[in-house]
Amino acid sequence: GDRPTVVVLSWDGVRHDYPDRHELPNLARLERDGVRAGRLVPVYPSNTFPGHVSLATGTYPDVHGIIDNRFYDPQRGRYSYSADADWIEAEPLWIAAERQGVPAATYFWVGSETDWQGQGTRYRIAPFDGDRPTSAKVDQLLEWLALPPQDRPRLIMSYWGGADGAGHDHGPDSDAVAEALQSDDAQLGRLLAGMDALDLWDRTTLILVSDHGMTSWSRYLDLEGVLADAGVDATVVGSAVAQVYLADPAEASAALQAIAALDPARAFRREDVPPAWRLAHPRRSGDVVVVTEPPYSFTRPG
């Protein structure tokens, strides 16, 4: 029964400085009794689905294939916040664990809701329910951790809402963000107390991570408009990074010329996207990929 257990929690949309800006005693305990990373560089674009799948696979969107929350694939069609794990093109950690005889449990982690290439996990809570209270997740995590050693999952990965919804709706400096953080911190306290009571710490590692931060945005770049005005037939998907799928790939240069009028935006043919960004997927990226920076976006505010 002394085999190690790892519990990974993701708090969605918790910016790097939130723990210092808010009174979060249980997060503070983690830092005091454990260690806190000075910084973390998310994948690009720093959105929920690419971020969580990168955390789950240990690789980048150009390899695992989840290049944004929404995109197109010429074979499979439209991807939009999909629960189907088979969109993922790299092996998730819970599958690697099970393959090696380590029982795994997932609770709403992106990509964990269905089997991956016909393989599942010992324990899985699905489908995703955005209204599920964090308290219910803590109850389930503690139930798993209290199982007898032969039944206990040794990898547990759970998604918590964190401050993501509050940040998107009300901005990073809002009271709503503070309330969301305090609520999840209180539930973290319940989890820690339960783990204290189970006396698991000598063989358990708890890792708490986020997928992306949050910044305010207020300016709209009408990418669809400039392409339409130039007579370029295209489908545009994305907000900070836009994938431009052309009806006729031969119109790429016309598209680049049209987009040149948009400032601050930079456009690249798929094959010219800077390799360091790890963004260009051979099938799923747009014929043209367009990027901008805060406070600009390619989607209309609210």
PEBEL-V615253 format. One record per backbone hydrogen bond with DSSP energy under -0.5 kcal/mol. CO is the residue of the C=O (numbers start at 1). NH is the residue of the N-H. E is the energy in kcal/mol with one decimal. If there is no record, write none. Layout:
CO & NH & E
CO & NH & E
This chain:
5 & 205 & -2.6
6 & 8 & -0.5
6 & 156 & -2.6
7 & 9 & -0.5
7 & 207 & -3.2
8 & 158 & -2.7
9 & 11 & -0.5
9 & 209 & -2.7
10 & 12 & -0.7
10 & 160 & -3.3
11 & 14 & -1.2
12 & 163 & -1.2
12 & 164 & -0.9
13 & 15 & -0.9
15 & 18 & -1.6
17 & 20 & -0.9
17 & 21 & -1.2
18 & 21 & -0.8
18 & 22 & -1.1
22 & 24 & -1.0
24 & 28 & -2.4
25 & 29 & -1.6
26 & 30 & -1.8
27 & 31 & -1.9
28 & 32 & -2.5
29 & 33 & -3.3
30 & 34 & -1.6
40 & 42 & -0.7
45 & 47 & -2.3
47 & 51 & -2.4
48 & 52 & -2.5
49 & 53 & -2.2
50 & 54 & -2.1
51 & 55 & -2.2
52 & 56 & -1.9
53 & 57 & -1.7
54 & 58 & -2.7
56 & 93 & -2.3
60 & 63 & -1.9
60 & 64 & -2.9
61 & 65 & -1.8
64 & 89 & -2.7
65 & 67 & -1.4
69 & 81 & -2.8
71 & 79 & -3.1
73 & 77 & -2.9
77 & 73 & -2.2
79 & 71 & -2.0
83 & 85 & -0.8
84 & 87 & -1.6
85 & 88 & -2.1
92 & 95 & -0.7
92 & 96 & -2.2
93 & 97 & -2.6
94 & 98 & -2.0
95 & 99 & -2.6
96 & 100 & -1.1
97 & 100 & -0.9
97 & 102 & -2.9
98 & 101 & -1.9
101 & 103 & -0.7
103 & 154 & -2.6
103 & 155 & -1.3
104 & 123 & -2.0
105 & 157 & -2.4
106 & 125 & -2.5
107 & 159 & -2.2
109 & 112 & -2.3
115 & 117 & -0.6
116 & 119 & -1.8
119 & 116 & -2.9
123 & 106 & -1.5
124 & 126 & -0.6
125 & 108 & -1.2
129 & 132 & -1.9
133 & 136 & -1.0
133 & 137 & -1.1
134 & 138 & -2.4
135 & 139 & -2.5
136 & 140 & -2.0
137 & 141 & -2.8
138 & 142 & -2.7
139 & 143 & -1.9
140 & 144 & -2.6
141 & 145 & -2.4
142 & 146 & -1.4
144 & 147 & -1.4
148 & 151 & -2.2
148 & 152 & -1.6
154 & 6 & -2.5
155 & 105 & -2.6
156 & 8 & -3.4
157 & 107 & -2.6
158 & 10 & -2.3
160 & 12 & -2.1
161 & 164 & -1.7
163 & 167 & -2.7
164 & 168 & -2.6
165 & 169 & -2.4
166 & 170 & -2.7
167 & 171 & -1.7
171 & 174 & -1.5
174 & 178 & -1.3
175 & 179 & -2.7
176 & 180 & -2.3
177 & 181 & -2.5
178 & 182 & -2.5
179 & 183 & -2.2
180 & 184 & -2.3
181 & 185 & -2.6
182 & 186 & -2.1
183 & 187 & -1.7
184 & 188 & -2.4
185 & 189 & -2.1
186 & 190 & -1.6
187 & 191 & -2.3
188 & 192 & -2.9
189 & 193 & -2.5
190 & 194 & -2.3
191 & 195 & -2.4
192 & 196 & -2.6
193 & 197 & -2.4
194 & 198 & -1.8
195 & 199 & -0.7
195 & 200 & -1.5
196 & 199 & -1.0
200 & 203 & -2.1
201 & 204 & -0.7
203 & 5 & -2.7
205 & 7 & -3.0
205 & 207 & -0.5
207 & 9 & -3.0
209 & 11 & -2.4
219 & 297 & -1.7
220 & 222 & -0.6
221 & 223 & -2.1
222 & 226 & -2.0
223 & 227 & -1.9
224 & 228 & -2.5
225 & 229 & -2.7
226 & 230 & -1.2
227 & 232 & -2.7
228 & 231 & -1.6
231 & 233 & -0.6
232 & 234 & -0.8
233 & 247 & -2.7
235 & 245 & -3.0
237 & 243 & -3.3
239 & 298 & -2.7
240 & 292 & -1.6
241 & 243 & -0.5
242 & 244 & -0.6
242 & 290 & -2.7
243 & 237 & -2.2
243 & 245 & -0.7
244 & 246 & -0.7
244 & 287 & -1.3
244 & 288 & -1.8
245 & 235 & -2.6
248 & 251 & -2.9
249 & 252 & -1.5
251 & 255 & -2.5
252 & 256 & -2.7
253 & 257 & -2.2
254 & 258 & -2.1
255 & 259 & -2.6
256 & 260 & -1.4
258 & 261 & -1.3
259 & 262 & -2.3
262 & 265 & -1.1
264 & 293 & -0.5
266 & 291 & -2.8
268 & 289 & -3.0
269 & 272 & -1.9
269 & 273 & -0.6
270 & 273 & -1.2
274 & 277 & -1.9
275 & 278 & -1.6
278 & 62 & -1.3
279 & 281 & -1.0
281 & 285 & -1.2
284 & 72 & -0.6
287 & 270 & -2.2
288 & 244 & -3.0
289 & 268 & -2.2
290 & 242 & -3.3
291 & 266 & -2.5
293 & 296 & -2.3
295 & 218 & -2.0
295 & 219 & -2.7
297 & 221 & -2.9
